[in-house]
Each structure stands twice: as C-alpha cells, then as structure tokens.
C-alpha cells in the first residue's frame, strides 16, 4: 500500500504542494540541511511521512513558520489552493 493510500505523504512532496519551495529538490535540500522539524523533532529524510494534524516547522527564506497540516494535497496547484493545505500557528 502506498503512503498516500495510508493517509500520509512524503514531507518533500507536501512542502512542494504547499508552495513552500519551488521544487521538490529544494524541499529535500532544506530537509537534509536541518531546516525542517516534524512534530517538534528534527527531520533529515525527505521521505518522512506526514499526516493530517502533524505540525511542520519550516526555517527557510529568512523566517520560521509553524504549520499544522490540514490536507495532504493531490498536486502543486495555485497559491489559493496551497494555502488550504495548512494552518499557520502563531508561536
């Protein structure tokens, strides 16, 4: 069974779908570089599965964002669609 069928998606794919990075390669590089946390834990693997309700902390582009996954996303769509994939959490 694929990860998507099990209700999860690869972290690099989700970051790309959510338009936080222009490419999956850039997302994977940020993950490998230690700029991403999942549920407060450092993550170094682009294939890390994420699920609805997980919290992703992204340190990129000169700022830190804490996001709660609302939807997994099927594709990289327009910005309005991507904004619905997460809820920004103030910290």
C-alpha atoms as an extended CHARMM CRD file, in Angstrom:
* protein
*
        91  EXT
         1         1  UNK       CA              0.0000000000        0.0000000000        0.0000000000  PROA      1               0.0000000000
         2         2  UNK       CA              1.3770000000        3.4420000000       -0.8950000000  PROA      2               0.0000000000
         3         3  UNK       CA              1.8750000000        6.1350000000        1.7260000000  PROA      3               0.0000000000
         4         4  UNK       CA             -0.8840000000        8.2580000000        0.1660000000  PROA      4               0.0000000000
         5         5  UNK       CA             -3.3200000000        5.3520000000        0.4210000000  PROA      5               0.0000000000
         6         6  UNK       CA             -2.4310000000        5.0470000000        4.1050000000  PROA      6               0.0000000000
         7         7  UNK       CA             -3.2800000000        8.7190000000        4.7350000000  PROA      7               0.0000000000
         8         8  UNK       CA              0.2180000000       10.1530000000        4.5550000000  PROA      8               0.0000000000
         9         9  UNK       CA              2.5040000000       11.8450000000        2.0500000000  PROA      9               0.0000000000
        10        10  UNK       CA              6.2610000000       12.3370000000        1.7530000000  PROA      10              0.0000000000
        11        11  UNK       CA              7.3980000000       15.5070000000        3.5010000000  PROA      11              0.0000000000
        12        12  UNK       CA              9.2380000000       16.8370000000        0.4290000000  PROA      12              0.0000000000
        13        13  UNK       CA              6.1270000000       16.3610000000       -1.7190000000  PROA      13              0.0000000000
        14        14  UNK       CA              3.8990000000       18.1140000000        0.8100000000  PROA      14              0.0000000000
        15        15  UNK       CA              6.2840000000       21.0890000000        1.1180000000  PROA      15              0.0000000000
        16        16  UNK       CA              6.2570000000       21.3770000000       -2.6690000000  PROA      16              0.0000000000
        17        17  UNK       CA              2.4470000000       21.0410000000       -2.9040000000  PROA      17              0.0000000000
        18        18  UNK       CA              2.0600000000       23.7120000000       -0.1990000000  PROA      18              0.0000000000
        19        19  UNK       CA              4.2570000000       26.0290000000       -2.3300000000  PROA      19              0.0000000000
        20        20  UNK       CA              6.8130000000       26.4980000000        0.4490000000  PROA      20              0.0000000000
        21        21  UNK       CA              9.5690000000       25.5020000000       -2.0090000000  PROA      21              0.0000000000
        22        22  UNK       CA              9.6270000000       25.8830000000       -5.7830000000  PROA      22              0.0000000000
        23        23  UNK       CA             10.8500000000       22.3300000000       -6.3700000000  PROA      23              0.0000000000
        24        24  UNK       CA             10.9210000000       19.0220000000       -4.5100000000  PROA      24              0.0000000000
        25        25  UNK       CA             14.7140000000       19.1130000000       -4.7800000000  PROA      25              0.0000000000
        26        26  UNK       CA             14.8420000000       22.4270000000       -2.8920000000  PROA      26              0.0000000000
        27        27  UNK       CA             12.4790000000       20.9890000000       -0.2820000000  PROA      27              0.0000000000
        28        28  UNK       CA             14.6460000000       17.8620000000        0.0590000000  PROA      28              0.0000000000
        29        29  UNK       CA             17.7730000000       20.0210000000        0.4240000000  PROA      29              0.0000000000
        30        30  UNK       CA             16.1210000000       22.0660000000        3.2030000000  PROA      30              0.0000000000
        31        31  UNK       CA             15.1140000000       18.8560000000        4.9860000000  PROA      31              0.0000000000
        32        32  UNK       CA             18.6120000000       17.3710000000        4.6750000000  PROA      32              0.0000000000
        33        33  UNK       CA             20.0950000000       20.6700000000        5.8650000000  PROA      33              0.0000000000
        34        34  UNK       CA             18.1500000000       20.5150000000        9.1210000000  PROA      34              0.0000000000
        35        35  UNK       CA             15.7460000000       23.3750000000        8.4240000000  PROA      35              0.0000000000
        36        36  UNK       CA             12.5800000000       21.3150000000        8.9300000000  PROA      36              0.0000000000
        37        37  UNK       CA             11.0170000000       19.7580000000       12.0260000000  PROA      37              0.0000000000
        38        38  UNK       CA              8.0230000000       17.4280000000       12.1750000000  PROA      38              0.0000000000
        39        39  UNK       CA              6.0500000000       17.4340000000       15.4180000000  PROA      39              0.0000000000
        40        40  UNK       CA              8.9820000000       19.1850000000       17.1160000000  PROA      40              0.0000000000
        41        41  UNK       CA             11.5340000000       16.5550000000       16.0920000000  PROA      41              0.0000000000
        42        42  UNK       CA             14.3800000000       17.3090000000       13.6620000000  PROA      42              0.0000000000
        43        43  UNK       CA             13.8540000000       15.6090000000       10.3240000000  PROA      43              0.0000000000
        44        44  UNK       CA             16.6020000000       14.7430000000        7.8590000000  PROA      44              0.0000000000
        45        45  UNK       CA             14.7770000000       12.4140000000        5.4550000000  PROA      45              0.0000000000
        46        46  UNK       CA             12.7510000000       13.8160000000        2.5410000000  PROA      46              0.0000000000
        47        47  UNK       CA             10.6750000000       10.6050000000        2.5230000000  PROA      47              0.0000000000
        48        48  UNK       CA              9.4820000000       11.2010000000        6.1190000000  PROA      48              0.0000000000
        49        49  UNK       CA              5.7250000000       10.5780000000        6.0350000000  PROA      49              0.0000000000
        50        50  UNK       CA              3.4640000000       13.3630000000        7.2980000000  PROA      50              0.0000000000
        51        51  UNK       CA             -0.2320000000       13.0770000000        8.0910000000  PROA      51              0.0000000000
        52        52  UNK       CA             -3.2370000000       15.2960000000        8.7150000000  PROA      52              0.0000000000
        53        53  UNK       CA             -2.7520000000       17.1200000000       12.0330000000  PROA      53              0.0000000000
        54        54  UNK       CA              1.0620000000       16.9270000000       12.0550000000  PROA      54              0.0000000000
        55        55  UNK       CA              2.9710000000       20.1180000000       12.8460000000  PROA      55              0.0000000000
        56        56  UNK       CA              5.7540000000       21.1130000000       10.4570000000  PROA      56              0.0000000000
        57        57  UNK       CA              8.2350000000       23.8390000000       11.4070000000  PROA      57              0.0000000000
        58        58  UNK       CA              9.9400000000       25.3700000000        8.3790000000  PROA      58              0.0000000000
        59        59  UNK       CA             13.0080000000       27.5740000000        8.7030000000  PROA      59              0.0000000000
        60        60  UNK       CA             13.5600000000       28.9880000000        5.2210000000  PROA      60              0.0000000000
        61        61  UNK       CA             13.5970000000       32.2150000000        3.2600000000  PROA      61              0.0000000000
        62        62  UNK       CA             14.6790000000       34.2100000000        6.3230000000  PROA      62              0.0000000000
        63        63  UNK       CA             11.7740000000       33.2490000000        8.5670000000  PROA      63              0.0000000000
        64        64  UNK       CA             10.4040000000       30.4570000000       10.7070000000  PROA      64              0.0000000000
        65        65  UNK       CA              6.8650000000       29.1900000000       10.1190000000  PROA      65              0.0000000000
        66        66  UNK       CA              4.9390000000       26.6620000000       12.1880000000  PROA      66              0.0000000000
        67        67  UNK       CA              2.2370000000       24.9250000000       10.1590000000  PROA      67              0.0000000000
        68        68  UNK       CA             -0.4060000000       22.3330000000       11.0100000000  PROA      68              0.0000000000
        69        69  UNK       CA             -1.3080000000       20.0460000000        8.1130000000  PROA      69              0.0000000000
        70        70  UNK       CA             -4.9660000000       20.2670000000        7.1490000000  PROA      70              0.0000000000
        71        71  UNK       CA             -4.8350000000       18.4210000000        3.8160000000  PROA      71              0.0000000000
        72        72  UNK       CA             -2.2330000000       16.2810000000        2.0670000000  PROA      72              0.0000000000
        73        73  UNK       CA             -2.7420000000       17.7480000000       -1.3940000000  PROA      73              0.0000000000
        74        74  UNK       CA             -3.0020000000       15.9370000000       -4.6950000000  PROA      74              0.0000000000
        75        75  UNK       CA             -0.8260000000       18.2830000000       -6.7350000000  PROA      75              0.0000000000
        76        76  UNK       CA              1.0170000000       21.5930000000       -6.7360000000  PROA      76              0.0000000000
        77        77  UNK       CA             -1.8570000000       23.8930000000       -7.5390000000  PROA      77              0.0000000000
        78        78  UNK       CA             -2.3890000000       27.6450000000       -7.3880000000  PROA      78              0.0000000000
        79        79  UNK       CA             -1.4190000000       29.5940000000       -4.2600000000  PROA      79              0.0000000000
        80        80  UNK       CA             -5.0510000000       29.8100000000       -3.1230000000  PROA      80              0.0000000000
        81        81  UNK       CA             -5.3230000000       26.0080000000       -3.2020000000  PROA      81              0.0000000000
        82        82  UNK       CA             -1.9400000000       25.5480000000       -1.4980000000  PROA      82              0.0000000000
        83        83  UNK       CA             -2.9230000000       27.8600000000        1.3800000000  PROA      83              0.0000000000
        84        84  UNK       CA             -5.7260000000       25.4440000000        2.2430000000  PROA      84              0.0000000000
        85        85  UNK       CA             -3.2420000000       22.6260000000        2.8870000000  PROA      85              0.0000000000
        86        86  UNK       CA             -2.1140000000       24.1030000000        6.1940000000  PROA      86              0.0000000000
        87        87  UNK       CA             -2.9980000000       26.3550000000        9.0940000000  PROA      87              0.0000000000
        88        88  UNK       CA             -0.3270000000       28.7660000000       10.3000000000  PROA      88              0.0000000000
        89        89  UNK       CA              0.2370000000       28.5720000000       14.0430000000  PROA      89              0.0000000000
        90        90  UNK       CA              1.4730000000       31.6570000000       15.8910000000  PROA      90              0.0000000000
        91        91  UNK       CA              4.2890000000       30.9320000000       18.3010000000  PROA      91              0.0000000000
